[in-house]
Amino acid sequence: MLRRLLLLCLIPTLAACAGGGPGLMNIGRDRAGGPDEFGVIPTKPLEVPEDIAVLPVPTPGGRNLTDPTPEGDVAAALGGDIGALAGGPTDGAFLAHATRHGVDSNIRVELAAADLEFRRDNHGRVLERLFDVNVYFRAYEGMALDQYAELARLRRLGIRTSAAPPELIEE
């Protein structure tokens, strides 16, 4: 009798665990509820200063000492001046050079429309669409840059490619 009672309780318990499919493995562009990889922002470790009086006064909406400072972290990692960031962005020369031929303020809308048209023309075969298979890489394969051919072309022109691995010397 105890065995039957235990079996009767075990079956609904196991059935309750069987609900839903493997949602994390099938995240699609039209499905909501997937994980937000940008939602988790790591903070700096907490530190107790030697003198508590040096702590800033808490202000609502203000910054904390443990808040991420990506620009400052990059500047520090690359040996730059973190104090220069306090005055705001100093990209004036860079922006002037990048925009020297003009700026199209509608470029995002134009590119999005062109990309949508391209993807509609290259939207995959019937079974790929039916099973929601990602055809992104195959669709854009003709536009991909062959990094090794480009590296060889730049080296033939005598352009230094210091970030790329050196040429192999066969012995």
N, C-alpha and C positions, 0 to 999 in steps of 0.2 A: 504494500500500500504506500509506504514512504517513497519507494522508487517511482511510482506513477505520479505522485504529487510533485516530486522533484522534477520529473520530466515535463509535467504540465507547466511548471514555473519557468523552466529553462527554455522552452520553445518560444514563448512570447519575448523573453529577454533577448534571445539571439535574433529574432525577427526584427526587433526594434533597432538593432545595430546595423541591419542590412540596408537601411534607407539611403538613397542618394548615390550618385556615381562618383567617380574620381574627378571632381571638379577642377582641382589644381592642374590636372594633366590636359584638360580640354578647355583652356581659356581662349575664347574667341573674341574678335573685335566687337561683336554685338552682345556679348554676355557681360552682365554686371556682377559685382561681388567678388572679383578676383583680387589677389593681393596687390597693394599699392607699394611698389618697391621704393618709391620716393617718400612714403609716409613715415619711415623710420629714419630719424636724423640722429646720428651719434653725438653725444655731448662730450665735453672735456671732463676728465676725472675731477672729482671734488677734492679741494685742497683746503687745509686749515692754515690761514696765515699766522705768522708769529705774533702779530699784533692785530687783535680783532678790531681796533679802532680804524684800521686802514680800509675796512670793507666799505663799499659804496652804500649810500642810503638807498633802500629799496624804493623803486618808483613803479607804479602800475604801468605796464606796457613797456617798461624800460628793458635794458639788456642785463643779462646775468653774466657773471664771470665764466660760467660753464657753457654759455651759448656758443655754437659753432661760428667760427670766423674764417670761412674758406679762403678769402682773398689774403688775409693776414697769414694764414697757415702756409699758403703757396709762396708768399713773399719771403717768409722765414725759411722755408725749405730750400728756396733757390738763392738765399743769401741776400735778399733785397732789403730795403728800408721799410719796416712796418709802419714807422711814423709818417711816411709819405702818403700812406693810404688814408690817414685821418682827414686830409684836405679834400678828399673826393677823388674821382677818377682823373687820371692824368693822361688820357688817351688822345689828347687833341691832335698830336702829330700823326698818330696812327689813323685816326678817323679822317683827317684831312687827306691823307694819302689814299686810303681805301675808297673814298667818295670823290676822288678827283675827276672822274668821268661822269659824275651825276649819280643820283639815287632815284630808283623807281619805288615810290611809296606803296605801289600796288603789287609788288613782286610776290608776296606771299599768296595772294588770291590767284594771281596768274599761274604760279607754280602748282598750287593745289588743284586748279582746274585742269591743267595739262597732265598732272599725275593721275587724276581720276579718269580722264579720257584714255590715257595709256593703259591703266589697269583694267578698264572695261574692255579694251581691245585685246588684252593679254590675260584674261581672267581664268585660264585653266580649262582642263578637259572636264567632261561631264562627271566622272567619278571623283575628280579632285574637288569640284564644287559641291557635289553631293555629300562628301565626307569632310568638307571644310579643311582641306589640305592647304598648307601655306605654299603658294606658288610665287612668292615675292622674288626669291633669288633667281628662279628660272625666267621670270618675266623681265628682270633687269639685267640678265646675263650679258646681253650685247653692249650694255653701257658700262660694264665693270672695267676698272683699270687693271691691266696686268702689271702688278707691281714689279715683277722681275724684269720685264721688257722695258718698263719706264726707267728703272734703275740702270740698266745697261745703256739706254739711250742717253741718260744724263752723264754717265761716266764717259761715254764716247765723246760727248761735247766738252769734257774737261771740267764739268761742274762737280764740286766736292759734295759728297753725300756722307757727311760725318755721322749721321744718325743710323745709317744702314750698316750692315755687317761688311767687313772688308772682303775684297775679292779672294777667292780661294786660289792658292798657288799650288799647282800640281808639280810634284817632284818626280 
